[in-house]
Amino acid sequence: MALTFFKRPRHKQFNYKPVFYDKAKDEREKRMKTALEETDKEYSIALRERMNLRWKRTAGARARKNSNYRLIVVLLAIGLLFYYIFLR
């Protein structure tokens, strides 16, 4: 047994458990919940919630589509500018 004058620090341990959020799973569970509760609620409220969820899903697809069109237009403009400056 060795005699020590200074206490050496030990490594720290943490109980961290990472949290994963799955947006698609959350929306799917919400749709299932509204479908199961549809008999308890008024039909118009359930219909409004379904339409709202559907609109949110299609809004993301619409934004991606517009972004792709914008990218194509910018690439064509750069290509035409390159052609006009260097190859003409």
SERO-4910 file (N, C-alpha, C, O; in steps of 0.05 Angstrom, whole numbers):
BEGIN
 pado doro    nc1    nc2    nc3   cac1   cac2   cac3    cc1    cc2    cc3    oc1    oc2    oc3
  Met    A     17    -23      0      0      0      0     18     25      0     35     28     18
  Ala    A     14     42    -20     30     65    -23     19     89     -7     -6     91     -5
  Leu    A     36    105      3     29    128     18     27    152     -2     46    158    -16
  Thr    A      4    166     -3      1    188    -21     -5    214     -6    -18    214     15
  Phe    A      6    236    -17      2    262     -4    -20    278    -17    -33    295     -5
  Phe    A    -25    272    -43    -45    287    -57    -67    268    -66    -62    245    -75
  Lys    A    -92    277    -64   -114    261    -72   -119    265   -102   -123    287   -111
  Arg    A   -119    243   -117   -124    245   -146   -153    245   -152   -168    229   -141
  Pro    A   -163    263   -170   -191    264   -175   -200    240   -192   -186    230   -209
  Arg    A   -224    231   -186   -236    209   -201   -253    220   -223   -262    243   -222
  His    A   -259    203   -243   -276    212   -265   -304    215   -255   -313    200   -237
  Lys    A   -319    234   -267   -347    238   -259   -365    221   -276   -361    216   -299
  Gln    A   -386    211   -263   -406    195   -277   -432    210   -277   -440    222   -257
  Phe    A   -445    209   -300   -471    222   -304   -491    202   -312   -485    182   -325
  Asn    A   -516    206   -304   -538    188   -311   -554    201   -333   -579    205   -330
  Tyr    A   -542    208   -355   -555    222   -377   -567    201   -396   -553    183   -406
  Lys    A   -592    203   -402   -605    186   -421   -616    204   -444   -634    220   -439
  Pro    A   -606    201   -468   -615    219   -490   -644    214   -497   -654    192   -495
  Val    A   -657    236   -505   -685    235   -512   -687    238   -542   -675    256   -554
  Phe    A   -702    221   -555   -705    222   -584   -734    230   -590   -753    217   -580
  Tyr    A   -738    251   -606   -765    260   -613   -770    253   -642   -756    261   -660
  Asp    A   -791    237   -646   -799    228   -673   -824    243   -681   -846    236   -671
  Lys    A   -822    263   -697   -845    280   -704   -866    264   -719   -890    267   -714
  Ala    A   -858    246   -737   -877    230   -752   -893    212   -734   -917    208   -737
  Lys    A   -879    200   -715   -892    182   -696   -912    198   -679   -934    188   -673
  Asp    A   -904    222   -670   -922    238   -654   -947    245   -670   -969    244   -659
  Glu    A   -944    253   -695   -968    260   -711   -985    235   -716  -1010    237   -716
  Arg    A   -973    212   -721   -988    187   -725  -1004    180   -701  -1027    172   -703
  Glu    A   -992    182   -677  -1006    176   -652  -1029    196   -648  -1050    188   -638
  Lys    A  -1025    221   -655  -1046    241   -652  -1070    234   -671  -1093    237   -663
  Arg    A  -1063    226   -695  -1085    218   -714  -1100    194   -704  -1125    193   -706
  Met    A  -1086    175   -693  -1099    151   -682  -1117    158   -658  -1139    148   -656
  Lys    A  -1107    176   -642  -1123    185   -619  -1148    199   -627  -1169    194   -616
  Thr    A  -1146    217   -647  -1170    231   -656  -1189    211   -670  -1213    215   -669
  Ala    A  -1178    191   -684  -1196    172   -698  -1211    155   -677  -1234    149   -681
  Leu    A  -1198    148   -656  -1211    132   -635  -1231    148   -619  -1251    138   -610
  Glu    A  -1225    174   -615  -1242    191   -599  -1264    204   -616  -1281    219   -606
  Glu    A  -1264    199   -642  -1282    212   -660  -1311    206   -652  -1329    224   -655
  Thr    A  -1317    183   -641  -1345    177   -633  -1353    193   -609  -1376    199   -605
  Asp    A  -1334    200   -592  -1340    216   -567  -1343    246   -573  -1359    259   -561
  Lys    A  -1327    256   -592  -1328    284   -598  -1349    290   -619  -1361    273   -631
  Glu    A  -1352    316   -623  -1369    324   -645  -1355    318   -671  -1330    320   -672
  Tyr    A  -1369    312   -691  -1357    305   -717  -1343    329   -729  -1322    325   -741
  Ser    A  -1354    353   -726  -1341    376   -738  -1314    383   -726  -1296    391   -740
  Ile    A  -1311    378   -700  -1285    384   -687  -1265    363   -697  -1242    370   -702
  Ala    A  -1272    338   -699  -1254    317   -708  -1246    322   -737  -1223    318   -745
  Leu    A  -1266    331   -753  -1260    337   -781  -1240    360   -784  -1222    359   -800
  Arg    A  -1244    380   -767  -1226    403   -768  -1198    395   -760  -1178    404   -773
  Glu    A  -1194    378   -740  -1168    369   -732  -1155    352   -754  -1131    356   -759
  Arg    A  -1170    335   -767  -1159    319   -789  -1150    337   -812  -1129    333   -824
  Met    A  -1166    357   -819  -1159    375   -841  -1134    391   -834  -1117    395   -851
  Asn    A  -1132    399   -809  -1109    414   -800  -1083    397   -802  -1063    407   -811
  Leu    A  -1085    372   -794  -1061    354   -796  -1054    349   -825  -1030    349   -831
  Arg    A  -1074    345   -842  -1068    340   -870  -1055    364   -883  -1037    362   -899
  Trp    A  -1065    388   -875  -1054    413   -887  -1025    416   -878  -1008    424   -895
  Lys    A  -1018    409   -853   -991    412   -844   -972    393   -859   -950    400   -866
  Arg    A   -982    368   -865   -965    349   -879   -961    358   -908   -938    356   -918
  Thr    A   -981    369   -922   -978    377   -949   -962    403   -952   -950    409   -972
  Ala    A   -962    420   -931   -948    445   -932   -918    440   -934   -904    454   -948
  Gly    A   -908    420   -920   -879    413   -922   -871    403   -950   -850    410   -960
  Ala    A   -888    387   -962   -883    377   -989   -884    400  -1009   -867    401  -1027
  Arg    A   -902    419  -1005   -905    441  -1023   -880    459  -1021   -870    469  -1041
  Ala    A   -870    463   -997   -846    479   -993   -821    466  -1006   -805    480  -1018
  Arg    A   -819    440  -1004   -796    426  -1017   -798    428  -1047   -778    432  -1060
  Lys    A   -822    426  -1058   -826    428  -1086   -818    456  -1096   -804    458  -1117
  Asn    A   -827    477  -1082   -819    504  -1090   -789    508  -1088   -777    522  -1104
  Ser    A   -777    497  -1067   -748    499  -1064   -733    486  -1087   -713    496  -1096
  Asn    A   -743    462  -1096   -730    449  -1118   -732    465  -1144   -713    467  -1159
  Tyr    A   -756    477  -1149   -759    494  -1173   -740    518  -1172   -728    525  -1192
  Arg    A   -738    530  -1148   -720    553  -1145   -691    545  -1151   -676    560  -1163
  Leu    A   -683    522  -1141   -656    512  -1145   -650    508  -1175   -629    515  -1185
  Ile    A   -669    496  -1189   -666    491  -1218   -663    518  -1233   -647    520  -1251
  Val    A   -680    537  -1226   -678    564  -1239   -651    577  -1234   -639    588  -1252
  Val    A   -641    575  -1209   -616    588  -1203   -593    574  -1218   -575    587  -1228
  Leu    A   -594    547  -1219   -573    532  -1234   -573    539  -1264   -552    542  -1276
  Leu    A   -597    542  -1275   -599    549  -1303   -588    577  -1308   -574    582  -1327
  Ala    A   -594    596  -1290   -584    623  -1292   -553    623  -1290   -540    638  -1306
  Ile    A   -542    608  -1272   -513    607  -1269   -501    594  -1294   -480    603  -1304
  Gly    A   -514    573  -1305   -504    560  -1329   -504    579  -1353   -485    580  -1368
  Leu    A   -526    594  -1356   -527    614  -1378   -507    636  -1375   -494    644  -1394
  Leu    A   -503    645  -1350   -483    666  -1345   -455    655  -1351   -438    669  -1363
  Phe    A   -449    631  -1343   -423    618  -1349   -419    616  -1379   -397    622  -1389
  Tyr    A   -439    607  -1394   -438    604  -1423   -433    631  -1436   -416    634  -1453
  Tyr    A   -447    652  -1427   -444    678  -1438   -417    690  -1433   -406    703  -1451
  Ile    A   -405    686  -1410   -380    698  -1403   -356    683  -1415   -338    695  -1427
  Phe    A   -355    657  -1412   -331    641  -1419   -332    628  -1446   -311    625  -1459
  Leu    A   -355    620  -1456   -355    605  -1481   -363    622  -1505   -362    612  -1527
  Arg    A   -371    645  -1501   -379    662  -1524   -357    677  -1536   -361    692  -1555
***
